[in-house]
Amino acid sequence: MEDKDYCSLVPLPTPTRPVACLLCQPRASPFLLHLSQFYKNEYGSYHAELCFLSWFHDTKLSSDEYYHVTWFLSWSPCAACAEKIANFLRTHLNVKLSIFTSRLYYYWHPAFRQGLQKLHDLGTRMEIMSYREFNSCWENFVFNRQMRFRCWRRVHKNYRFLSRQLNKILSH
């Protein structure tokens, strides 16, 4: 893939190029449907998650198949995106969504918390990316020049903190 080097999920305070790395896998099939896609946030308010939903609508995948979509996101969905994702999931009962996120977007604001709760209530699996997920992204999606993944300082501490925050949000 040409855009492999755009998969930037390191939890920096402010993203320089926010992106999402998204995978789509048919649940009934023993193989990964090669629909690995990379979506950068578009200028304006069209976030990467919405780019994927647009692609999913345009591709017209079979409604007879069940799909497991896994997103690796640099930030958790904003409140507006969470609402659109929830609407998508309500109308596509054949899609199961898992979200691994590097950071929680404005998790202290009620609207953003409610958006994540809504997705969780609709069956979305949500987790903070651990060292394992970062390493997997590095190995599979980043143009890494065959270098090994080296984590940054406090990755485990940040993971524990953000996981606790996400668990508080989802246990409402």
Secondary structure, DSSP 8 states (H G I E B T S, - for coil): -GGGGG------SS-SS-EEEEEEEETTSSS--S--EEEE--SSS--HHHHHHHHHHHHT--TTS-EEEEEEESS---HHHHHHHHHHHHH-TTEEEEEEESS-TTTTSHHHHHHHHHHHHTT-EEEE--HHHHHHHHHHHS--TT------TTHHHHHHHHHHHHHHHHT-
